[in-house]
Amino acid sequence: MARSTRAVTPRPGPDRALLERLAALDPTTWGLTLSAPMLRETWRTALGGFRVGPRFDLSGRTVLLVGSANVYTALLPWMVLLTEAGATVRVKPARGQEAAVRAMAAATDPTGSRLTIRAWKGGEDEDAEGAAFEGVDAVIAFGGAEALSALQARAGDGVLFFGFGPRFGVSVVRDVLRSEGTVDNLVRDAMLYDGRGCMSPAAVFTASPPGATVDVLAATIAETPWLTAPYAHSPVEAAETRARMLLARALGGEARAVSTTYGLVGTVLYLPSGFDPVALPRVLVVHPMSEIAAVKPWFALLGTVAGDERGDLPALRRCAVGEMQAPVHDGSHEGIGVIGQIARLRRRPDQ
C-alpha cells in the first residue's frame, strides 16, 4: 500500500476545553457494573493519560473503532486523538457500554461533525455493519480472537486493520516491602477496573518474604478508598477464585480474602508455583522470583511488564509499577504506532 507522511507541529496535549468537558462527566450514571468509587478512580486515571496531543494530520481519513467489554475507557483516547487530528471517526461500543461511549463522544465532539456512534449486533445487522465499514481507511478493534478475525475479514484487504486481543501482564519487583508507595502501586495495577483489563498483572514476582508480603498487600487493599465497595463477579469467576485459593494452600502458600464492613473487596494469593496467565477480578497473585521461568511458554501473549527487574521477558510495553493500567495516550498500543501508520496511508482519489 502506498504511503505518504503529513506531520504537523506537536503540541502539549488535547484542547483544555475538551478535557474540562470530559472531566465534568459522571461515569456513575452510565449503568456500568463497576462500583461508584471504582468508576470515579478509573475515570480520573484515564483522563490523566492525556499528556500529548495529535502529531499528525488525519483529515480525509475515516477510522472505525470497535470496543470490548472489559475496560470501558479503552476507546476514549482513540476518540479524542483521532478526532483532534482531523479524522472522521465511527465508534461501535461494546455491549453494555453504549451510554458511556455516547457521553464520551458528545464531550469529545459536541457538534457530531466528525465522531458518530454506530451500534449494531455483530453478525445480526448486515445493513448497519456494512454502513459502518463503508469507505473506512482503518479499523482499530478490541476483543476476542474470533471477533477480531471476523472484523478483519469484513474490513477487507484494502483497509489498515489493528486488532488487539487478549493479553496479560506481570510485575517484577525484587523488594515489595521497600516503600509504602511500591505496595500502593502494585495494588493499583492489579485492582483498577476490578483487574479485568489486559494490562492488569496476572502475577507479581518478588523476593520479599511471603507472609509479610501478603500482610502488607491485604492491608493496603482494605485501606484503599476506591476499593471499599464490593465488586461484581460472575459465578464462574467466583469459582475460579476459590479454586486458586485452594491451590495456593495446597502448594504451601497463602490465600487471604480481604473484607471490610462493606463485604469482600479483594483477594491476595501467594503461590510458590503454579503460574497462570489469567488475571481474575480483584485477585492479586504473588510468586517468588524463581517462578518467572514459568512465563516463558506464554511469551506470545505477554503484553505489559512493570517493575525494576524484567529479565528476558519480551514485553510489548514496559512501564513503572503503578502505570500498568494507566498508559499515556500517545497514539500507540502494544508497541505499535497506530496513528502514525494511519497518517502514512495515501489518500484515496476521491479525497
C-alpha positions as CSV (number, residue, x, y, z in Angstrom):
1,M,0.0,0.0,0.0
2,A,1.5,3.4,-1.0
3,R,2.1,5.8,1.9
4,S,2.8,9.4,2.5
5,T,3.6,11.4,5.6
6,R,2.0,14.7,6.7
7,A,3.4,15.6,10.1
8,V,2.3,18.7,11.9
9,T,3.7,20.6,14.8
10,P,3.3,18.7,18.2
11,R,1.5,20.4,21.0
12,P,1.3,19.8,24.7
13,G,-2.0,17.9,24.8
14,P,-5.6,17.9,23.8
15,D,-7.6,21.1,23.9
16,R,-8.2,22.2,27.5
17,A,-11.9,22.9,27.0
18,L,-12.3,19.3,25.7
19,L,-10.5,17.9,28.8
20,E,-12.8,20.0,31.0
21,R,-15.9,18.7,29.3
22,L,-14.6,15.1,29.8
23,A,-13.7,15.8,33.5
24,A,-17.3,17.1,34.1
25,L,-18.8,13.8,33.1
26,D,-20.1,11.5,35.8
27,P,-19.3,7.8,34.9
28,T,-21.6,6.6,37.7
29,T,-24.6,7.5,35.6
30,W,-23.7,5.2,32.7
31,G,-25.1,1.9,34.0
32,L,-21.7,0.1,34.2
33,T,-21.0,-2.8,36.5
34,L,-18.1,-1.2,38.4
35,S,-18.8,0.3,41.8
36,A,-19.1,4.1,42.0
37,P,-15.8,4.6,43.8
38,M,-14.0,2.4,41.2
39,L,-15.7,4.3,38.3
40,R,-14.6,7.7,39.7
41,E,-11.0,6.4,40.1
42,T,-10.7,4.8,36.7
43,W,-12.2,7.8,35.0
44,R,-9.7,10.1,36.8
45,T,-6.9,7.8,35.8
46,A,-8.0,7.6,32.2
47,L,-8.1,11.4,31.9
48,G,-4.6,11.6,33.4
49,G,-3.2,9.8,30.3
50,F,-3.7,12.8,28.0
51,R,-0.2,14.4,28.1
52,V,0.5,14.7,24.4
53,G,-1.6,16.0,21.5
54,P,-2.1,14.9,17.9
55,R,1.2,14.7,15.9
56,F,-0.3,14.1,12.5
57,D,-2.9,15.5,10.1
58,L,-5.5,12.8,9.6
59,S,-8.0,15.0,7.7
60,G,-9.6,12.9,5.0
61,R,-9.1,9.6,6.9
62,T,-12.0,7.6,8.2
63,V,-11.4,5.3,11.1
64,L,-13.8,2.7,12.7
65,L,-13.3,2.0,16.4
66,V,-14.7,-1.3,17.9
67,G,-14.8,-1.7,21.7
68,S,-14.7,-4.7,24.0
69,A,-16.5,-5.1,27.3
70,N,-13.6,-5.4,29.8
71,V,-12.4,-1.7,30.0
72,Y,-15.0,1.0,29.4
73,T,-12.4,3.7,28.8
74,A,-10.5,1.8,26.1
75,L,-11.9,3.7,23.2
76,L,-11.6,7.2,24.9
77,P,-8.1,8.1,23.8
78,W,-8.7,7.0,20.3
79,M,-11.8,9.0,20.0
80,V,-10.0,12.1,21.3
81,L,-6.7,11.8,19.5
82,L,-8.2,10.8,16.1
83,T,-10.9,13.4,16.2
84,E,-8.5,16.2,17.2
85,A,-6.1,15.2,14.4
86,G,-8.9,15.7,11.9
87,A,-10.1,12.2,11.2
88,T,-13.7,11.1,10.7
89,V,-14.4,8.6,13.4
90,R,-17.1,5.9,13.7
91,V,-17.5,4.1,17.0
92,K,-19.1,0.8,17.8
93,P,-19.5,0.5,21.6
94,A,-19.2,-2.8,23.4
95,R,-22.4,-4.3,24.7
96,G,-23.4,-2.5,27.9
97,Q,-21.2,0.5,27.2
98,E,-23.3,2.4,24.8
99,A,-24.4,5.1,27.3
100,A,-20.7,5.6,28.4
101,V,-19.4,5.8,24.8
102,R,-22.2,8.2,23.8
103,A,-21.4,10.5,26.7
104,M,-17.7,10.5,25.8
105,A,-18.4,11.1,22.2
106,A,-20.7,14.1,23.0
107,A,-18.0,15.7,25.1
108,T,-15.3,15.0,22.5
109,D,-17.2,16.3,19.5
110,P,-20.2,18.3,20.7
111,T,-21.3,19.1,17.1
112,G,-21.2,15.4,16.0
113,S,-19.5,16.5,12.8
114,R,-16.5,14.1,13.0
115,L,-17.5,11.5,15.5
116,T,-20.6,9.2,15.3
117,I,-21.8,6.1,17.1
118,R,-22.6,3.0,15.1
119,A,-24.2,0.4,17.4
120,W,-25.1,-3.0,15.9
121,K,-25.0,-6.6,16.9
122,G,-22.2,-8.4,15.1
123,G,-23.4,-10.9,12.6
124,E,-27.1,-9.8,13.1
125,D,-27.4,-6.5,11.3
126,E,-25.7,-6.6,7.9
127,D,-27.0,-3.2,6.8
128,A,-25.7,-1.3,9.8
129,E,-22.4,-3.2,9.8
130,G,-22.0,-2.5,6.1
131,A,-22.6,1.2,6.6
132,A,-20.1,1.3,9.4
133,F,-17.4,-0.2,7.3
134,E,-18.2,1.8,4.1
135,G,-15.2,3.8,3.0
136,V,-13.1,3.3,6.1
137,D,-9.3,3.6,5.8
138,A,-8.5,1.9,9.1
139,V,-10.1,-0.1,11.8
140,I,-9.0,-0.2,15.5
141,A,-10.7,-3.1,17.3
142,F,-10.5,-4.7,20.7
143,G,-11.9,-8.1,21.5
144,G,-11.5,-11.9,21.4
145,A,-9.7,-13.7,18.7
146,E,-12.8,-14.9,16.9
147,A,-14.4,-11.5,16.9
148,L,-11.2,-9.8,15.6
149,S,-10.9,-12.4,12.8
150,A,-14.5,-11.7,11.7
151,L,-13.9,-7.9,11.8
152,Q,-10.7,-8.2,9.8
153,A,-12.4,-10.3,7.2
154,R,-15.3,-7.8,7.0
155,A,-12.9,-4.9,6.6
156,G,-11.1,-6.5,3.6
157,D,-7.6,-6.3,2.2
158,G,-7.7,-2.6,1.4
159,V,-8.2,-1.4,5.0
160,L,-5.5,-1.0,7.6
161,F,-6.6,-3.2,10.4
162,F,-5.4,-3.1,14.1
163,G,-6.8,-5.9,16.2
164,F,-5.9,-6.1,19.8
165,G,-6.9,-9.3,21.5
166,P,-6.5,-10.9,25.0
167,R,-3.1,-10.4,26.6
168,F,-1.7,-10.5,30.1
169,G,0.9,-8.5,32.1
170,V,3.2,-9.2,35.0
171,S,5.2,-7.1,37.6
172,V,8.7,-7.9,38.7
173,V,9.6,-6.2,42.0
174,R,12.5,-7.7,43.9
175,D,11.6,-5.9,47.2
176,V,7.8,-5.3,47.5
177,L,8.3,-4.0,51.1
178,R,10.9,-1.3,50.3
179,S,8.4,1.5,50.4
180,E,4.7,2.2,51.0
181,G,4.5,3.7,47.5
182,T,5.5,0.4,45.9
183,V,2.8,-1.5,47.6
184,D,0.2,1.1,46.8
185,N,1.2,1.0,43.1
186,L,1.1,-2.8,43.0
187,V,-2.5,-2.7,44.3
188,R,-3.4,0.0,41.8
189,D,-2.1,-2.1,38.9
190,A,-4.0,-5.2,40.0
191,M,-7.3,-3.7,41.1
192,L,-8.1,-0.9,38.6
193,Y,-11.1,-1.8,36.5
194,D,-11.5,-4.7,39.0
195,G,-8.5,-6.3,37.4
196,R,-10.4,-7.0,34.1
197,G,-8.1,-5.2,31.7
198,C,-5.5,-6.9,29.5
199,M,-2.8,-4.7,31.1
200,S,-3.7,-5.9,34.6
201,P,-0.9,-8.1,36.1
202,A,-1.6,-11.8,36.2
203,A,1.2,-12.0,38.8
204,V,3.8,-10.1,40.8
205,F,7.2,-11.8,41.1
206,T,9.2,-10.8,44.2
207,A,11.9,-12.0,46.6
208,S,10.2,-10.5,49.6
209,P,9.1,-12.8,52.4
210,P,5.7,-14.5,51.6
211,G,3.9,-13.7,54.9
212,A,5.0,-10.1,55.2
213,T,4.1,-9.5,51.5
214,V,0.6,-10.9,51.8
215,D,0.1,-9.0,55.0
216,V,1.0,-5.6,53.6
217,L,-0.8,-6.1,50.3
218,A,-4.0,-7.2,52.1
219,A,-3.8,-4.3,54.5
220,T,-3.4,-1.8,51.6
221,I,-6.4,-3.2,49.7
222,A,-8.5,-2.9,52.8
223,E,-7.4,0.8,53.3
224,T,-7.7,1.9,49.6
225,P,-10.7,4.2,49.4
226,W,-11.8,3.3,45.8
227,L,-11.8,-0.4,46.8
228,T,-14.2,0.0,49.7
229,A,-17.3,-1.1,47.7
230,P,-17.7,-4.8,46.9
231,Y,-17.2,-5.8,43.3
232,A,-19.5,-7.8,40.9
233,H,-18.2,-11.1,39.7
234,S,-19.9,-14.0,37.9
235,P,-20.4,-17.4,39.4
236,V,-17.7,-18.7,37.2
237,E,-15.2,-16.1,38.3
238,A,-16.1,-16.7,42.0
239,A,-15.5,-20.5,41.5
240,E,-12.2,-19.8,39.7
241,T,-11.1,-17.6,42.6
242,R,-11.9,-20.2,45.2
243,A,-10.0,-22.8,43.1
244,R,-6.9,-20.6,43.1
245,M,-7.2,-20.1,46.8
246,L,-7.3,-23.8,47.4
247,L,-4.3,-24.3,45.1
248,A,-2.3,-21.7,47.0
249,R,-2.9,-23.5,50.2
250,A,-2.2,-26.9,48.7
251,L,1.1,-25.7,47.4
252,G,2.1,-24.4,50.8
253,G,1.4,-20.8,50.0
254,E,-1.1,-18.3,51.4
255,A,-4.6,-17.2,50.5
256,R,-6.1,-14.1,52.1
257,A,-9.6,-12.9,51.4
258,V,-9.8,-9.1,52.2
259,S,-13.1,-8.0,53.7
260,T,-14.2,-4.7,55.2
261,T,-17.5,-3.6,56.7
262,Y,-18.8,-3.4,53.1
263,G,-18.0,-7.1,52.4
264,L,-15.3,-8.8,50.3
265,V,-13.2,-6.3,48.5
266,G,-10.3,-8.3,47.2
267,T,-8.0,-11.4,47.5
268,V,-4.3,-11.9,47.8
269,L,-2.6,-15.2,46.9
270,Y,1.0,-16.3,47.4
271,L,1.8,-19.3,45.2
272,P,5.3,-20.9,45.3
273,S,4.5,-22.3,41.8
274,G,1.5,-22.7,39.6
275,F,1.7,-19.5,37.4
276,D,-1.4,-19.0,35.3
277,P,-1.6,-16.1,32.8
278,V,-5.1,-15.1,33.8
279,A,-6.0,-12.1,35.9
280,L,-9.1,-12.8,38.0
281,P,-11.3,-9.9,39.2
282,R,-9.6,-8.2,42.2
283,V,-7.2,-11.1,42.8
284,L,-3.6,-10.1,43.4
285,V,-1.3,-13.1,42.8
286,V,2.3,-13.2,44.1
287,H,5.0,-15.6,43.1
288,P,8.7,-16.0,44.1
289,M,11.3,-14.7,41.6
290,S,12.2,-18.2,40.7
291,E,8.8,-18.7,39.1
292,I,9.5,-16.2,36.3
293,A,10.7,-19.1,34.2
294,A,7.1,-20.4,34.1
295,V,6.1,-17.3,32.0
296,K,8.2,-18.5,29.0
297,P,5.5,-20.8,27.4
298,W,3.2,-17.8,27.3
299,F,5.5,-15.2,25.8
300,A,3.3,-14.8,22.7
301,L,0.5,-13.4,24.9
302,L,2.7,-11.2,27.2
303,G,1.8,-7.6,26.8
304,T,2.9,-5.3,29.6
305,V,5.8,-5.8,32.1
306,A,6.2,-3.4,35.0
307,G,8.9,-3.2,37.7
308,D,12.6,-2.8,38.3
309,E,13.9,-6.2,37.1
310,R,12.4,-7.7,34.0
311,G,15.0,-10.3,33.0
312,D,14.4,-11.5,29.4
313,L,10.7,-11.1,29.4
314,P,9.8,-9.9,25.8
315,A,7.2,-7.3,26.7
316,L,5.4,-5.3,24.1
317,R,5.2,-2.4,26.6
318,R,7.4,-1.7,29.7
319,C,6.4,0.7,32.4
320,A,6.9,1.6,36.1
321,V,4.8,-0.2,38.8
322,G,1.6,1.8,39.2
323,E,1.3,2.6,35.4
324,M,0.2,-0.8,34.0
325,Q,-3.4,0.3,33.6
326,A,-2.6,4.0,33.2
327,P,-0.9,4.3,29.8
328,V,0.0,7.6,28.3
329,H,-2.4,8.3,25.4
330,D,0.2,8.9,22.6
331,G,-1.5,7.2,19.7
332,S,0.3,3.9,20.1
333,H,-0.7,0.5,21.6
334,E,1.3,-2.6,22.3
335,G,4.3,-1.1,20.8
336,I,2.5,-0.2,17.5
337,G,2.4,3.4,16.4
338,V,-1.2,3.2,15.3
339,I,-2.0,6.9,14.5
340,G,1.4,7.3,12.7
341,Q,0.6,4.3,10.5
342,I,-2.9,5.7,9.7
343,A,-1.3,9.1,8.8
344,R,1.0,7.4,6.3
345,L,-1.8,6.0,4.3
346,R,-2.1,7.6,0.9
347,R,-5.4,9.4,0.4
348,R,-7.9,7.9,-1.9
349,P,-8.5,9.6,-5.3
350,D,-11.9,10.9,-4.1
351,Q,-10.4,12.8,-1.2
